[in-house]
Amino acid sequence: MRRREHLPSRPTWRCQACGIAWPCSSAKLRLLAEYREDRAALMIYLTTLHTEAVEQLAELDSVNLAERFTGWARAR
């Protein structure tokens, strides 16, 4: 049995593996590890996905989407 990856399912932007709002905790950890040497590239990637999600989830508050997609990845 093949495990599903924690990737977004469009247009709902739910995780394909666990079904919660993407990026889920597992996706965040994977992305942080993958981009650990280039946080700027991570932010560009997440901002691109955020823009796509805003278009597809127009009924949701875009401020909440910004926190969901990029707020967690900012340098602390």
N, C-alpha and C positions, 0 to 999 in steps of 0.2 A: 504494500500500500504506500503510495507516494504522499508525502506531507505537503500541504499547501503552504506557500510562502505568504508572509504578511505584507501583501501588496494591496493597493486600493482597487476597489471594484467600482467602475464608473457606470452610471452617473450618481450612484448613491454615496460614494466615498466611504464605504464600509470596508473593513479588512476582509480579504478573501479567506483568511485562515480562521479568524476568531469572531468575525462579524461585528466588532465594535467600531466606533468612529475611527477612521484612519487619519493620521498615523497612530496606531495602537502602541502600547508600551514596547512590544517586541520589535515593531518597525522602528521606533525611535532608537532603541538600543543598537539595532543593526546599522542604522544610518549614522549614528554617532561613531560607531566603530569604523565603518567604511570611510567616513570623511574626517577621521580624527586628525589628519595632517592638513586638512584644507576646509576650515569652517566656512570660509567665504563661498566656496563651491557648493557646500551643503545649503547655505542660505539661498543661493541662486536657484538651485534645484527645487527647494521647497517653495520659493516664491513663484516659480513657474507653475508648479502643481496647484498652489493656492489660487492663482489667477484662473486656471482651468476650473477649479472647484467652485469659485465664485460664480462663474457663468452657469455652471450646471446646478448649483444649489442656490439660485437667486432668492428663494424665499427665506433663507436663513440670514441672520445678521452677519455681515461681512467682518465686523470687528471680532466676533467670536471665531470666525474662520481664520482670521489672521493669527490669533493666539493658538488655535488648534494646529495650524500648519507651520508657523515659524517662531512663535513665542517661546516654546520650550527649547529651541536650539540656539538661542542667543547666548553669547559668552557671558558668563557670570563673574 
